Amino acid sequence: MQMSSKSNETTETQVVEETPQVEEKVATKETTKKEKKSPKAKELTPEEKVMELSKQRMGKFDVALSAADAKYMRNLLDRSEWKGPQQAYLLIISKLEMSQLCEELKDKDQAVSHPTPMSSATIESLSFFMNNYTGKGDNAAHKLFASSMLLRPAIGEINKIDREIEELRASMNPSEASE
């Protein structure tokens, strides 16, 4: 069957060109989320991959939180000790985000955990302040430990991205990696 109009021929050509790219992306298990979304994604250079991973790393990660968990973490920040302006700043921005999350979660079921996007800075700051928190008693220890475990999957994702960035940078500068 021949196409009579030129625009139909162009459309047919575009479909033929996109199909192999989509099949190639599906067949490759190591594609990133962005590559899967865009069938026309080009191969990134190591420098571009580092930039993309850095953007991901500074983004948001889902943490399964109930309203009660978010309140506990916000209140923990209120009781946390800090030292110097850098830690004070981290505490302030984390408290702001946790207060926002508490507002978002307050109308949802209090006992159910919801996938809640949190910035990597807040996740890492919460982890830092939890690791430096001093408490008393068994109940407080259980609550702190349980709350820290909620952050663990997101911290694992952040650490994975950090390792990927480190490996890419080492492959770009092999002389610096051996130092």
Wavefront OBJ file of the C-alpha trace (Angstrom):
o trace
v 0.000 0.000 0.000
v 1.456 3.358 -1.050
v 0.888 6.628 0.749
v -0.341 9.382 -1.520
v 0.291 12.406 0.664
v 3.719 13.604 1.725
v 2.647 14.230 5.352
v 1.531 10.605 5.659
v 4.916 9.441 4.392
v 6.643 11.603 7.015
v 4.448 10.172 9.770
v 5.162 6.639 8.606
v 8.910 7.357 8.585
v 8.785 8.814 12.115
v 7.043 5.724 13.462
v 9.622 3.471 11.845
v 12.471 5.545 13.319
v 11.033 5.630 16.868
v 10.186 1.945 17.098
v 13.779 0.588 17.215
v 14.727 3.171 19.844
v 11.840 2.206 22.117
v 12.637 -1.498 21.733
v 16.296 -0.815 22.487
v 15.423 1.100 25.667
v 13.101 -1.637 26.903
v 15.689 -4.326 26.256
v 18.343 -2.471 28.275
v 17.945 -2.917 32.038
v 20.423 -0.186 32.960
v 18.510 2.749 31.491
v 17.648 5.621 33.771
v 14.104 6.770 34.448
v 14.514 9.709 32.064
v 15.748 7.460 29.260
v 12.695 5.230 29.660
v 10.350 8.187 29.412
v 11.931 9.595 26.262
v 12.352 7.208 23.335
v 14.559 9.799 21.606
v 17.053 10.109 24.509
v 20.630 10.257 23.360
v 23.582 8.586 25.017
v 24.937 10.900 27.709
v 28.600 11.680 28.190
v 30.084 10.907 31.633
v 29.989 14.633 32.479
v 26.304 14.832 31.522
v 25.561 11.699 33.549
v 27.240 13.275 36.586
v 25.124 16.409 36.135
v 21.915 14.360 35.804
v 22.752 12.242 38.849
v 23.610 15.391 40.822
v 20.179 16.839 39.977
v 18.526 13.590 41.077
v 20.600 13.580 44.252
v 19.472 17.074 45.196
v 15.834 16.239 44.479
v 13.105 14.579 46.488
v 12.801 10.974 47.626
v 9.698 9.167 48.855
v 9.601 8.299 52.542
v 6.703 6.262 53.948
v 5.361 8.522 56.708
v 2.220 8.673 58.771
v 1.094 11.970 60.253
v 2.306 10.739 63.654
v 5.768 9.939 62.224
v 6.046 13.392 60.661
v 5.031 15.053 63.946
v 7.554 12.974 65.877
v 10.356 13.976 63.500
v 9.339 17.649 63.610
v 9.257 17.567 67.411
v 12.589 15.742 67.532
v 14.117 18.627 65.587
v 12.713 21.029 68.210
v 14.584 19.098 70.920
v 17.808 18.555 68.932
v 21.089 20.135 69.894
v 23.085 21.858 67.206
v 26.495 23.422 67.003
v 27.408 26.314 64.748
v 25.586 28.141 61.968
v 25.687 25.275 59.465
v 23.877 22.848 61.776
v 21.495 25.638 62.830
v 20.628 26.237 59.165
v 20.099 22.519 58.501
v 17.810 22.292 61.507
v 15.800 25.335 60.384
v 15.210 24.131 56.809
v 14.409 20.613 57.988
v 11.934 21.924 60.551
v 10.227 24.036 57.879
v 9.835 21.078 55.544
v 8.651 18.765 58.331
v 6.079 21.368 59.409
v 4.818 21.513 55.814
v 4.598 17.722 55.671
v 2.686 17.648 58.952
v 0.139 20.037 57.418
v -0.154 17.884 54.284
v -0.590 14.671 56.288
v -2.922 15.967 59.008
v -6.094 15.286 56.990
v -4.998 11.767 56.045
v -5.369 8.628 58.169
v -3.054 9.198 61.146
v -2.008 5.566 61.516
v -1.358 4.796 57.827
v 1.992 5.504 56.169
v 1.832 7.488 52.956
v 4.591 7.865 50.342
v 5.760 11.377 51.105
v 8.323 13.223 48.961
v 11.093 14.737 51.075
v 14.146 16.674 49.962
v 17.486 14.930 50.249
v 18.706 17.773 52.480
v 15.902 17.162 54.977
v 16.384 13.390 54.903
v 20.093 13.725 55.582
v 19.574 16.428 58.216
v 17.000 14.312 60.039
v 19.384 11.384 59.955
v 22.194 13.561 61.323
v 20.099 14.932 64.181
v 18.684 11.483 64.986
v 22.206 10.036 65.142
v 23.235 12.802 67.540
v 20.086 12.707 69.652
v 20.418 11.780 73.318
v 17.414 10.192 74.938
v 16.382 8.141 77.929
v 14.393 4.969 78.323
v 13.276 2.026 76.286
v 10.191 3.653 74.735
v 12.156 6.636 73.467
v 14.829 4.313 72.056
v 12.209 2.251 70.172
v 10.542 5.341 68.717
v 13.820 6.903 67.605
v 15.022 3.640 66.052
v 11.706 3.059 64.243
v 11.747 6.609 62.884
v 15.316 6.274 61.664
v 14.340 3.078 59.814
v 11.701 5.036 57.881
v 14.489 7.142 56.368
v 16.725 4.190 55.574
v 15.412 3.344 52.056
v 15.733 6.980 50.928
v 19.213 7.254 52.441
v 20.125 4.070 50.563
v 18.970 5.649 47.293
v 20.959 8.810 48.026
v 24.071 6.756 48.839
v 23.645 4.746 45.631
v 23.557 7.952 43.582
v 26.640 9.212 45.455
v 28.513 5.988 44.568
v 27.493 6.278 40.905
v 28.721 9.884 40.786
v 31.983 8.897 42.470
v 32.531 6.023 40.005
v 31.833 8.260 37.008
v 34.199 10.945 38.274
v 36.879 8.316 38.917
v 36.482 6.975 35.367
v 36.791 10.521 33.983
v 39.925 11.240 36.056
v 41.754 7.936 36.667
v 44.840 9.708 38.068
v 42.798 11.320 40.887
v 41.132 8.030 41.825
v 44.443 6.402 42.777
v 45.461 9.211 45.139
l 1 2 3 4 5 6 7 8 9 10 11 12 13 14 15 16 17 18 19 20 21 22 23 24 25 26 27 28 29 30 31 32 33 34 35 36 37 38 39 40 41 42 43 44 45 46 47 48 49 50 51 52 53 54 55 56 57 58 59 60 61 62 63 64 65 66 67 68 69 70 71 72 73 74 75 76 77 78 79 80 81 82 83 84 85 86 87 88 89 90 91 92 93 94 95 96 97 98 99 100 101 102 103 104 105 106 107 108 109 110 111 112 113 114 115 116 117 118 119 120 121 122 123 124 125 126 127 128 129 130 131 132 133 134 135 136 137 138 139 140 141 142 143 144 145 146 147 148 149 150 151 152 153 154 155 156 157 158 159 160 161 162 163 164 165 166 167 168 169 170 171 172 173 174 175 176 177 178 179
